[in-house]
Amino acid sequence: QRAGRAGRTGPGKCFRLYTEQAYRNEMLPTSVPELQRSNLANTVLTLKAMGINDLLHFDFMDAPPAQHMVSAMESLYSLGALDEEGLLTRLGRKMAEFPLEPMLSKMLLA
């Protein structure tokens, strides 16, 4: 799978630093990536503040379920951080400056 990712969007190579035997017998199975199991509101707010607006087509290494992205955007809309078009509002830009969950950021700004 990693070899496929290395050349997916452009030229690339995959250099494995372990043997196939070590991979199969010594490595622990990986857990579900945090991005796929956590609240994405803060991630969405940060990406929007960076000018990345098309999050459903963003090239995440391990893309979260689309419904989780939509739920995060709905949450941010209800907090006033996003407008009807899903763009960052002035309040959302201020909220993104805090290293906190969006609800706590809004509470501090209120």
Backbone atoms as SQL, in Angstrom:
CREATE TABLE atoms (id INTEGER PRIMARY KEY, chain TEXT, resi INTEGER, resn TEXT, atom TEXT, x REAL, y REAL, z REAL);
INSERT INTO atoms VALUES
  (1, 'A', 1, 'GLN', 'N', 0.835, -1.195, 0.000),
  (2, 'A', 1, 'GLN', 'CA', 0.000, 0.000, 0.000),
  (3, 'A', 1, 'GLN', 'C', 0.880, 1.259, 0.000),
  (4, 'A', 2, 'ARG', 'N', 1.923, 1.278, 0.794),
  (5, 'A', 2, 'ARG', 'CA', 2.792, 2.456, 0.831),
  (6, 'A', 2, 'ARG', 'C', 3.462, 2.685, -0.519),
  (7, 'A', 3, 'ALA', 'N', 3.831, 1.601, -1.200),
  (8, 'A', 3, 'ALA', 'CA', 4.460, 1.753, -2.510),
  (9, 'A', 3, 'ALA', 'C', 3.495, 2.426, -3.478),
  (10, 'A', 4, 'GLY', 'N', 2.209, 2.097, -3.399),
  (11, 'A', 4, 'GLY', 'CA', 1.206, 2.730, -4.249),
  (12, 'A', 4, 'GLY', 'C', 1.081, 4.210, -3.970),
  (13, 'A', 5, 'ARG', 'N', 1.160, 4.585, -2.711),
  (14, 'A', 5, 'ARG', 'CA', 1.067, 6.005, -2.350),
  (15, 'A', 5, 'ARG', 'C', 2.273, 6.789, -2.843),
  (16, 'A', 6, 'ALA', 'N', 3.427, 6.155, -2.858),
  (17, 'A', 6, 'ALA', 'CA', 4.657, 6.863, -3.232),
  (18, 'A', 6, 'ALA', 'C', 4.584, 7.423, -4.647),
  (19, 'A', 7, 'GLY', 'N', 3.920, 6.748, -5.567),
  (20, 'A', 7, 'GLY', 'CA', 3.874, 7.227, -6.937),
  (21, 'A', 7, 'GLY', 'C', 2.501, 7.640, -7.416),
  (22, 'A', 8, 'ARG', 'N', 1.557, 7.808, -6.500),
  (23, 'A', 8, 'ARG', 'CA', 0.180, 8.091, -6.894),
  (24, 'A', 8, 'ARG', 'C', 0.009, 9.461, -7.529),
  (25, 'A', 9, 'THR', 'N', 0.558, 10.481, -6.934),
  (26, 'A', 9, 'THR', 'CA', 0.326, 11.832, -7.445),
  (27, 'A', 9, 'THR', 'C', 1.496, 12.369, -8.244),
  (28, 'A', 10, 'GLY', 'N', 2.567, 11.618, -8.316),
  (29, 'A', 10, 'GLY', 'CA', 3.739, 12.020, -9.076),
  (30, 'A', 10, 'GLY', 'C', 4.783, 10.934, -8.983),
  (31, 'A', 11, 'PRO', 'N', 5.896, 11.140, -9.629),
  (32, 'A', 11, 'PRO', 'CA', 6.942, 10.115, -9.569),
  (33, 'A', 11, 'PRO', 'C', 7.389, 9.888, -8.123),
  (34, 'A', 12, 'GLY', 'N', 7.680, 8.657, -7.796),
  (35, 'A', 12, 'GLY', 'CA', 8.118, 8.366, -6.441),
  (36, 'A', 12, 'GLY', 'C', 8.618, 6.951, -6.308),
  (37, 'A', 13, 'LYS', 'N', 9.322, 6.697, -5.234),
  (38, 'A', 13, 'LYS', 'CA', 9.854, 5.375, -4.953),
  (39, 'A', 13, 'LYS', 'C', 9.553, 5.029, -3.506),
  (40, 'A', 14, 'CYS', 'N', 9.448, 3.753, -3.246),
  (41, 'A', 14, 'CYS', 'CA', 9.223, 3.270, -1.896),
  (42, 'A', 14, 'CYS', 'C', 10.444, 2.458, -1.482),
  (43, 'A', 15, 'PHE', 'N', 11.106, 2.879, -0.413),
  (44, 'A', 15, 'PHE', 'CA', 12.255, 2.153, 0.121),
  (45, 'A', 15, 'PHE', 'C', 11.835, 1.535, 1.445),
  (46, 'A', 16, 'ARG', 'N', 11.754, 0.234, 1.471),
  (47, 'A', 16, 'ARG', 'CA', 11.363, -0.451, 2.702),
  (48, 'A', 16, 'ARG', 'C', 12.589, -0.632, 3.585),
  (49, 'A', 17, 'LEU', 'N', 12.443, -0.334, 4.848),
  (50, 'A', 17, 'LEU', 'CA', 13.558, -0.387, 5.775),
  (51, 'A', 17, 'LEU', 'C', 13.482, -1.630, 6.664),
  (52, 'A', 18, 'TYR', 'N', 12.749, -2.624, 6.205),
  (53, 'A', 18, 'TYR', 'CA', 12.590, -3.867, 6.957),
  (54, 'A', 18, 'TYR', 'C', 12.314, -4.987, 5.959),
  (55, 'A', 19, 'THR', 'N', 12.539, -6.208, 6.403),
  (56, 'A', 19, 'THR', 'CA', 12.308, -7.361, 5.521),
  (57, 'A', 19, 'THR', 'C', 10.832, -7.726, 5.536),
  (58, 'A', 20, 'GLU', 'N', 10.402, -8.474, 4.554),
  (59, 'A', 20, 'GLU', 'CA', 9.010, -8.928, 4.523),
  (60, 'A', 20, 'GLU', 'C', 8.716, -9.818, 5.726),
  (61, 'A', 21, 'GLN', 'N', 9.699, -10.619, 6.129),
  (62, 'A', 21, 'GLN', 'CA', 9.522, -11.491, 7.294),
  (63, 'A', 21, 'GLN', 'C', 9.304, -10.645, 8.557),
  (64, 'A', 22, 'ALA', 'N', 10.091, -9.593, 8.724),
  (65, 'A', 22, 'ALA', 'CA', 9.924, -8.707, 9.877),
  (66, 'A', 22, 'ALA', 'C', 8.553, -8.029, 9.832),
  (67, 'A', 23, 'TYR', 'N', 8.122, -7.632, 8.643),
  (68, 'A', 23, 'TYR', 'CA', 6.811, -6.990, 8.499),
  (69, 'A', 23, 'TYR', 'C', 5.696, -7.931, 8.930),
  (70, 'A', 24, 'ARG', 'N', 5.757, -9.160, 8.479),
  (71, 'A', 24, 'ARG', 'CA', 4.688, -10.128, 8.760),
  (72, 'A', 24, 'ARG', 'C', 4.716, -10.655, 10.197),
  (73, 'A', 25, 'ASN', 'N', 5.891, -10.805, 10.796),
  (74, 'A', 25, 'ASN', 'CA', 5.990, -11.485, 12.081),
  (75, 'A', 25, 'ASN', 'C', 6.288, -10.593, 13.285),
  (76, 'A', 26, 'GLU', 'N', 6.852, -9.419, 13.065),
  (77, 'A', 26, 'GLU', 'CA', 7.312, -8.617, 14.197),
  (78, 'A', 26, 'GLU', 'C', 6.559, -7.306, 14.399),
  (79, 'A', 27, 'MET', 'N', 5.912, -6.804, 13.364),
  (80, 'A', 27, 'MET', 'CA', 5.247, -5.505, 13.484),
  (81, 'A', 27, 'MET', 'C', 3.815, -5.666, 13.964),
  (82, 'A', 28, 'LEU', 'N', 3.419, -4.748, 14.821),
  (83, 'A', 28, 'LEU', 'CA', 2.062, -4.764, 15.346),
  (84, 'A', 28, 'LEU', 'C', 1.093, -4.192, 14.323),
  (85, 'A', 29, 'PRO', 'N', -0.140, -4.674, 14.314),
  (86, 'A', 29, 'PRO', 'CA', -1.126, -4.067, 13.410),
  (87, 'A', 29, 'PRO', 'C', -1.365, -2.605, 13.800),
  (88, 'A', 30, 'THR', 'N', -1.586, -1.772, 12.823),
  (89, 'A', 30, 'THR', 'CA', -1.787, -0.353, 13.105),
  (90, 'A', 30, 'THR', 'C', -3.228, -0.095, 13.511),
  (91, 'A', 31, 'SER', 'N', -3.410, 0.941, 14.291),
  (92, 'A', 31, 'SER', 'CA', -4.752, 1.326, 14.706),
  (93, 'A', 31, 'SER', 'C', -5.379, 2.209, 13.624),
  (94, 'A', 32, 'VAL', 'N', -6.638, 2.474, 13.792),
  (95, 'A', 32, 'VAL', 'CA', -7.342, 3.368, 12.870),
  (96, 'A', 32, 'VAL', 'C', -6.744, 4.763, 13.039),
  (97, 'A', 33, 'PRO', 'N', -6.365, 5.432, 11.939),
  (98, 'A', 33, 'PRO', 'CA', -5.778, 6.772, 12.046),
  (99, 'A', 33, 'PRO', 'C', -6.691, 7.729, 12.815),
  (100, 'A', 34, 'GLU', 'N', -6.095, 8.592, 13.609),
  (101, 'A', 34, 'GLU', 'CA', -6.855, 9.520, 14.442),
  (102, 'A', 34, 'GLU', 'C', -7.814, 10.366, 13.608),
  (103, 'A', 35, 'LEU', 'N', -7.377, 10.741, 12.416),
  (104, 'A', 35, 'LEU', 'CA', -8.208, 11.572, 11.540),
  (105, 'A', 35, 'LEU', 'C', -9.510, 10.875, 11.175),
  (106, 'A', 36, 'GLN', 'N', -9.533, 9.557, 11.227),
  (107, 'A', 36, 'GLN', 'CA', -10.729, 8.803, 10.865),
  (108, 'A', 36, 'GLN', 'C', -11.622, 8.485, 12.052),
  (109, 'A', 37, 'ARG', 'N', -11.171, 8.823, 13.267),
  (110, 'A', 37, 'ARG', 'CA', -11.954, 8.454, 14.446),
  (111, 'A', 37, 'ARG', 'C', -12.195, 9.616, 15.415),
  (112, 'A', 38, 'SER', 'N', -11.793, 10.819, 15.056),
  (113, 'A', 38, 'SER', 'CA', -11.944, 11.938, 15.988),
  (114, 'A', 38, 'SER', 'C', -12.844, 13.025, 15.401),
  (115, 'A', 39, 'ASN', 'N', -13.192, 13.971, 16.272),
  (116, 'A', 39, 'ASN', 'CA', -13.973, 15.130, 15.851),
  (117, 'A', 39, 'ASN', 'C', -13.094, 15.986, 14.933),
  (118, 'A', 40, 'LEU', 'N', -13.599, 16.296, 13.776),
  (119, 'A', 40, 'LEU', 'CA', -12.796, 17.000, 12.769),
  (120, 'A', 40, 'LEU', 'C', -13.017, 18.508, 12.737),
  (121, 'A', 41, 'ALA', 'N', -13.821, 19.037, 13.636),
  (122, 'A', 41, 'ALA', 'CA', -14.138, 20.473, 13.582),
  (123, 'A', 41, 'ALA', 'C', -12.882, 21.328, 13.640),
  (124, 'A', 42, 'ASN', 'N', -11.956, 21.009, 14.531),
  (125, 'A', 42, 'ASN', 'CA', -10.742, 21.808, 14.643),
  (126, 'A', 42, 'ASN', 'C', -9.867, 21.658, 13.398),
  (127, 'A', 43, 'THR', 'N', -9.800, 20.449, 12.872),
  (128, 'A', 43, 'THR', 'CA', -9.026, 20.210, 11.640),
  (129, 'A', 43, 'THR', 'C', -9.612, 20.994, 10.478),
  (130, 'A', 44, 'VAL', 'N', -10.930, 20.935, 10.332),
  (131, 'A', 44, 'VAL', 'CA', -11.599, 21.666, 9.249),
  (132, 'A', 44, 'VAL', 'C', -11.367, 23.162, 9.410),
  (133, 'A', 45, 'LEU', 'N', -11.498, 23.667, 10.621),
  (134, 'A', 45, 'LEU', 'CA', -11.288, 25.099, 10.870),
  (135, 'A', 45, 'LEU', 'C', -9.861, 25.503, 10.496),
  (136, 'A', 46, 'THR', 'N', -8.891, 24.702, 10.872),
  (137, 'A', 46, 'THR', 'CA', -7.495, 25.004, 10.558),
  (138, 'A', 46, 'THR', 'C', -7.245, 24.985, 9.054),
  (139, 'A', 47, 'LEU', 'N', -7.760, 23.972, 8.366),
  (140, 'A', 47, 'LEU', 'CA', -7.573, 23.889, 6.913),
  (141, 'A', 47, 'LEU', 'C', -8.249, 25.061, 6.209),
  (142, 'A', 48, 'LYS', 'N', -9.442, 25.418, 6.647),
  (143, 'A', 48, 'LYS', 'CA', -10.135, 26.568, 6.050),
  (144, 'A', 48, 'LYS', 'C', -9.323, 27.848, 6.272),
  (145, 'A', 49, 'ALA', 'N', -8.736, 27.996, 7.462),
  (146, 'A', 49, 'ALA', 'CA', -7.924, 29.187, 7.750),
  (147, 'A', 49, 'ALA', 'C', -6.675, 29.218, 6.875),
  (148, 'A', 50, 'MET', 'N', -6.213, 28.066, 6.427),
  (149, 'A', 50, 'MET', 'CA', -5.055, 27.990, 5.537),
  (150, 'A', 50, 'MET', 'C', -5.445, 28.217, 4.076),
  (151, 'A', 51, 'GLY', 'N', -6.742, 28.410, 3.817),
  (152, 'A', 51, 'GLY', 'CA', -7.197, 28.658, 2.460),
  (153, 'A', 51, 'GLY', 'C', -7.565, 27.405, 1.688),
  (154, 'A', 52, 'ILE', 'N', -7.642, 26.284, 2.368),
  (155, 'A', 52, 'ILE', 'CA', -8.030, 25.024, 1.719),
  (156, 'A', 52, 'ILE', 'C', -9.533, 24.871, 1.903),
  (157, 'A', 53, 'ASN', 'N', -10.287, 25.092, 0.852),
  (158, 'A', 53, 'ASN', 'CA', -11.745, 25.104, 0.972),
  (159, 'A', 53, 'ASN', 'C', -12.431, 23.841, 0.479),
  (160, 'A', 54, 'ASP', 'N', -11.861, 23.141, -0.485),
  (161, 'A', 54, 'ASP', 'CA', -12.499, 21.937, -1.018),
  (162, 'A', 54, 'ASP', 'C', -12.021, 20.721, -0.238),
  (163, 'A', 55, 'LEU', 'N', -12.551, 20.552, 0.958),
  (164, 'A', 55, 'LEU', 'CA', -12.069, 19.507, 1.855),
  (165, 'A', 55, 'LEU', 'C', -12.543, 18.112, 1.465),
  (166, 'A', 56, 'LEU', 'N', -13.668, 18.018, 0.785),
  (167, 'A', 56, 'LEU', 'CA', -14.146, 16.689, 0.388),
  (168, 'A', 56, 'LEU', 'C', -13.264, 16.065, -0.687),
  (169, 'A', 57, 'HIS', 'N', -12.477, 16.873, -1.396),
  (170, 'A', 57, 'HIS', 'CA', -11.570, 16.356, -2.419),
  (171, 'A', 57, 'HIS', 'C', -10.100, 16.560, -2.053),
  (172, 'A', 58, 'PHE', 'N', -9.838, 16.984, -0.815),
  (173, 'A', 58, 'PHE', 'CA', -8.469, 17.186, -0.351),
  (174, 'A', 58, 'PHE', 'C', -7.755, 15.833, -0.296),
  (175, 'A', 59, 'ASP', 'N', -6.481, 15.810, -0.651),
  (176, 'A', 59, 'ASP', 'CA', -5.719, 14.566, -0.736),
  (177, 'A', 59, 'ASP', 'C', -5.119, 14.190, 0.625),
  (178, 'A', 60, 'PHE', 'N', -5.989, 13.762, 1.551),
  (179, 'A', 60, 'PHE', 'CA', -5.529, 13.276, 2.849),
  (180, 'A', 60, 'PHE', 'C', -4.796, 11.957, 2.644),
  (181, 'A', 61, 'MET', 'N', -3.803, 11.677, 3.465),
  (182, 'A', 61, 'MET', 'CA', -3.130, 10.383, 3.375),
  (183, 'A', 61, 'MET', 'C', -4.109, 9.270, 3.736),
  (184, 'A', 62, 'ASP', 'N', -4.860, 9.457, 4.804),
  (185, 'A', 62, 'ASP', 'CA', -5.910, 8.527, 5.219),
  (186, 'A', 62, 'ASP', 'C', -7.185, 9.351, 5.355),
  (187, 'A', 63, 'ALA', 'N', -7.934, 9.448, 4.281),
  (188, 'A', 63, 'ALA', 'CA', -9.100, 10.329, 4.254),
  (189, 'A', 63, 'ALA', 'C', -10.151, 9.917, 5.277),
  (190, 'A', 64, 'PRO', 'N', -10.685, 10.892, 6.002),
  (191, 'A', 64, 'PRO', 'CA', -11.776, 10.594, 6.934),
  (192, 'A', 64, 'PRO', 'C', -13.063, 10.362, 6.145),
  (193, 'A', 65, 'PRO', 'N', -14.030, 9.692, 6.751),
  (194, 'A', 65, 'PRO', 'CA', -15.314, 9.513, 6.076),
  (195, 'A', 65, 'PRO', 'C', -15.930, 10.872, 5.720),
  (196, 'A', 66, 'ALA', 'N', -16.512, 10.965, 4.552),
  (197, 'A', 66, 'ALA', 'CA', -17.104, 12.230, 4.091),
  (198, 'A', 66, 'ALA', 'C', -18.144, 12.736, 5.082),
  (199, 'A', 67, 'GLN', 'N', -18.913, 11.830, 5.687),
  (200, 'A', 67, 'GLN', 'CA', -19.946, 12.255, 6.632),
  (201, 'A', 67, 'GLN', 'C', -19.336, 12.938, 7.850),
  (202, 'A', 68, 'HIS', 'N', -18.140, 12.516, 8.269),
  (203, 'A', 68, 'HIS', 'CA', -17.479, 13.176, 9.396),
  (204, 'A', 68, 'HIS', 'C', -17.089, 14.604, 9.018),
  (205, 'A', 69, 'MET', 'N', -16.649, 14.791, 7.765),
  (206, 'A', 69, 'MET', 'CA', -16.295, 16.132, 7.299),
  (207, 'A', 69, 'MET', 'C', -17.544, 17.018, 7.257),
  (208, 'A', 70, 'VAL', 'N', -18.626, 16.467, 6.746),
  (209, 'A', 70, 'VAL', 'CA', -19.875, 17.235, 6.652),
  (210, 'A', 70, 'VAL', 'C', -20.366, 17.608, 8.049),
  (211, 'A', 71, 'SER', 'N', -20.302, 16.666, 8.982),
  (212, 'A', 71, 'SER', 'CA', -20.730, 16.949, 10.360),
  (213, 'A', 71, 'SER', 'C', -19.876, 18.051, 10.982),
  (214, 'A', 72, 'ALA', 'N', -18.579, 18.020, 10.741),
  (215, 'A', 72, 'ALA', 'CA', -17.692, 19.061, 11.276),
  (216, 'A', 72, 'ALA', 'C', -18.052, 20.421, 10.682),
  (217, 'A', 73, 'MET', 'N', -18.331, 20.446, 9.384),
  (218, 'A', 73, 'MET', 'CA', -18.687, 21.716, 8.745),
  (219, 'A', 73, 'MET', 'C', -20.032, 22.229, 9.261),
  (220, 'A', 74, 'GLU', 'N', -20.985, 21.337, 9.504),
  (221, 'A', 74, 'GLU', 'CA', -22.271, 21.746, 10.069),
  (222, 'A', 74, 'GLU', 'C', -22.089, 22.315, 11.469),
  (223, 'A', 75, 'SER', 'N', -21.215, 21.693, 12.250),
  (224, 'A', 75, 'SER', 'CA', -20.927, 22.181, 13.592),
  (225, 'A', 75, 'SER', 'C', -20.318, 23.578, 13.542),
  (226, 'A', 76, 'LEU', 'N', -19.363, 23.774, 12.637),
  (227, 'A', 76, 'LEU', 'CA', -18.719, 25.088, 12.499),
  (228, 'A', 76, 'LEU', 'C', -19.716, 26.134, 12.004),
  (229, 'A', 77, 'TYR', 'N', -20.621, 25.739, 11.135),
  (230, 'A', 77, 'TYR', 'CA', -21.661, 26.659, 10.661),
  (231, 'A', 77, 'TYR', 'C', -22.549, 27.091, 11.829),
  (232, 'A', 78, 'SER', 'N', -22.921, 26.120, 12.670),
  (233, 'A', 78, 'SER', 'CA', -23.800, 26.452, 13.798),
  (234, 'A', 78, 'SER', 'C', -23.101, 27.358, 14.815),
  (235, 'A', 79, 'LEU', 'N', -21.778, 27.295, 14.869),
  (236, 'A', 79, 'LEU', 'CA', -21.014, 28.184, 15.756),
  (237, 'A', 79, 'LEU', 'C', -20.760, 29.550, 15.126),
  (238, 'A', 80, 'GLY', 'N', -21.069, 29.702, 13.834),
  (239, 'A', 80, 'GLY', 'CA', -20.833, 30.966, 13.142),
  (240, 'A', 80, 'GLY', 'C', -19.443, 31.081, 12.534),
  (241, 'A', 81, 'ALA', 'N', -18.702, 29.973, 12.513),
  (242, 'A', 81, 'ALA', 'CA', -17.348, 29.999, 11.958),
  (243, 'A', 81, 'ALA', 'C', -17.349, 29.883, 10.437),
  (244, 'A', 82, 'LEU', 'N', -18.402, 29.284, 9.874),
  (245, 'A', 82, 'LEU', 'CA', -18.543, 29.152, 8.420),
  (246, 'A', 82, 'LEU', 'C', -19.839, 29.814, 7.988),
  (247, 'A', 83, 'ASP', 'N', -19.840, 30.348, 6.773),
  (248, 'A', 83, 'ASP', 'CA', -21.074, 30.926, 6.229),
  (249, 'A', 83, 'ASP', 'C', -21.851, 29.869, 5.454),
  (250, 'A', 84, 'GLU', 'N', -22.923, 30.293, 4.774),
  (251, 'A', 84, 'GLU', 'CA', -23.792, 29.365, 4.040),
  (252, 'A', 84, 'GLU', 'C', -23.060, 28.630, 2.919),
  (253, 'A', 85, 'GLU', 'N', -21.988, 29.216, 2.408),
  (254, 'A', 85, 'GLU', 'CA', -21.225, 28.604, 1.323),
  (255, 'A', 85, 'GLU', 'C', -20.069, 27.751, 1.835),
  (256, 'A', 86, 'GLY', 'N', -19.932, 27.661, 3.158),
  (257, 'A', 86, 'GLY', 'CA', -18.853, 26.870, 3.737),
  (258, 'A', 86, 'GLY', 'C', -17.534, 27.608, 3.809),
  (259, 'A', 87, 'LEU', 'N', -17.578, 28.921, 3.642),
  (260, 'A', 87, 'LEU', 'CA', -16.356, 29.732, 3.721),
  (261, 'A', 87, 'LEU', 'C', -16.191, 30.273, 5.130),
  (262, 'A', 88, 'LEU', 'N', -14.959, 30.516, 5.514),
  (263, 'A', 88, 'LEU', 'CA', -14.633, 31.008, 6.837),
  (264, 'A', 88, 'LEU', 'C', -15.168, 32.420, 7.038),
  (265, 'A', 89, 'THR', 'N', -15.814, 32.661, 8.156),
  (266, 'A', 89, 'THR', 'CA', -16.296, 33.998, 8.507),
  (267, 'A', 89, 'THR', 'C', -15.196, 34.729, 9.283),
  (268, 'A', 90, 'ARG', 'N', -15.431, 35.980, 9.567),
  (269, 'A', 90, 'ARG', 'CA', -14.472, 36.753, 10.368),
  (270, 'A', 90, 'ARG', 'C', -14.313, 36.101, 11.743),
  (271, 'A', 91, 'LEU', 'N', -15.438, 35.673, 12.335),
  (272, 'A', 91, 'LEU', 'CA', -15.392, 34.982, 13.624),
  (273, 'A', 91, 'LEU', 'C', -14.599, 33.677, 13.502),
  (274, 'A', 92, 'GLY', 'N', -14.825, 32.932, 12.432),
  (275, 'A', 92, 'GLY', 'CA', -14.101, 31.676, 12.218),
  (276, 'A', 92, 'GLY', 'C', -12.604, 31.888, 12.116),
  (277, 'A', 93, 'ARG', 'N', -12.205, 32.965, 11.466),
  (278, 'A', 93, 'ARG', 'CA', -10.772, 33.264, 11.348),
  (279, 'A', 93, 'ARG', 'C', -10.164, 33.551, 12.728),
  (280, 'A', 94, 'LYS', 'N', -10.907, 34.268, 13.573),
  (281, 'A', 94, 'LYS', 'CA', -10.422, 34.535, 14.935),
  (282, 'A', 94, 'LYS', 'C', -10.383, 33.252, 15.752),
  (283, 'A', 95, 'MET', 'N', -11.400, 32.394, 15.580),
  (284, 'A', 95, 'MET', 'CA', -11.447, 31.124, 16.305),
  (285, 'A', 95, 'MET', 'C', -10.262, 30.238, 15.931),
  (286, 'A', 96, 'ALA', 'N', -9.844, 30.288, 14.689),
  (287, 'A', 96, 'ALA', 'CA', -8.746, 29.445, 14.211),
  (288, 'A', 96, 'ALA', 'C', -7.407, 29.836, 14.833),
  (289, 'A', 97, 'GLU', 'N', -7.318, 31.006, 15.404),
  (290, 'A', 97, 'GLU', 'CA', -6.068, 31.457, 16.019),
  (291, 'A', 97, 'GLU', 'C', -5.804, 30.780, 17.357),
  (292, 'A', 98, 'PHE', 'N', -6.823, 30.192, 17.958),
  (293, 'A', 98, 'PHE', 'CA', -6.672, 29.538, 19.257),
  (294, 'A', 98, 'PHE', 'C', -6.362, 28.049, 19.071),
  (295, 'A', 99, 'PRO', 'N', -5.476, 27.503, 19.883),
  (296, 'A', 99, 'PRO', 'CA', -5.184, 26.070, 19.811),
  (297, 'A', 99, 'PRO', 'C', -6.192, 25.254, 20.624),
  (298, 'A', 100, 'LEU', 'N', -7.476, 25.529, 20.375),
  (299, 'A', 100, 'LEU', 'CA', -8.554, 24.918, 21.145),
  (300, 'A', 100, 'LEU', 'C', -9.614, 24.358, 20.210),
  (301, 'A', 101, 'GLU', 'N', -10.490, 23.548, 20.784),
  (302, 'A', 101, 'GLU', 'CA', -11.653, 23.102, 20.017),
  (303, 'A', 101, 'GLU', 'C', -12.487, 24.344, 19.684),
  (304, 'A', 102, 'PRO', 'N', -13.141, 24.358, 18.531),
  (305, 'A', 102, 'PRO', 'CA', -13.889, 25.546, 18.103),
  (306, 'A', 102, 'PRO', 'C', -14.913, 26.062, 19.119),
  (307, 'A', 103, 'MET', 'N', -15.592, 25.164, 19.803),
  (308, 'A', 103, 'MET', 'CA', -16.592, 25.624, 20.767),
  (309, 'A', 103, 'MET', 'C', -15.934, 26.432, 21.894),
  (310, 'A', 104, 'LEU', 'N', -14.769, 25.986, 22.337),
  (311, 'A', 104, 'LEU', 'CA', -14.059, 26.725, 23.391),
  (312, 'A', 104, 'LEU', 'C', -13.516, 28.050, 22.862),
  (313, 'A', 105, 'SER', 'N', -13.058, 28.049, 21.616),
  (314, 'A', 105, 'SER', 'CA', -12.574, 29.293, 21.008),
  (315, 'A', 105, 'SER', 'C', -13.681, 30.328, 20.956),
  (316, 'A', 106, 'LYS', 'N', -14.866, 29.886, 20.542),
  (317, 'A', 106, 'LYS', 'CA', -15.984, 30.832, 20.455),
  (318, 'A', 106, 'LYS', 'C', -16.361, 31.341, 21.839),
  (319, 'A', 107, 'MET', 'N', -16.309, 30.472, 22.819),
  (320, 'A', 107, 'MET', 'CA', -16.642, 30.879, 24.188),
  (321, 'A', 107, 'MET', 'C', -15.697, 31.994, 24.658),
  (322, 'A', 108, 'LEU', 'N', -14.415, 31.871, 24.334),
  (323, 'A', 108, 'LEU', 'CA', -13.454, 32.897, 24.739),
  (324, 'A', 108, 'LEU', 'C', -13.679, 34.217, 24.007),
  (325, 'A', 109, 'LEU', 'N', -14.178, 34.124, 22.787),
  (326, 'A', 109, 'LEU', 'CA', -14.395, 35.335, 21.988),
  (327, 'A', 109, 'LEU', 'C', -15.726, 36.015, 22.292),
  (328, 'A', 110, 'ALA', 'N', -16.637, 35.305, 22.945),
  (329, 'A', 110, 'ALA', 'CA', -17.976, 35.854, 23.208),
  (330, 'A', 110, 'ALA', 'C', -17.944, 36.921, 24.281);
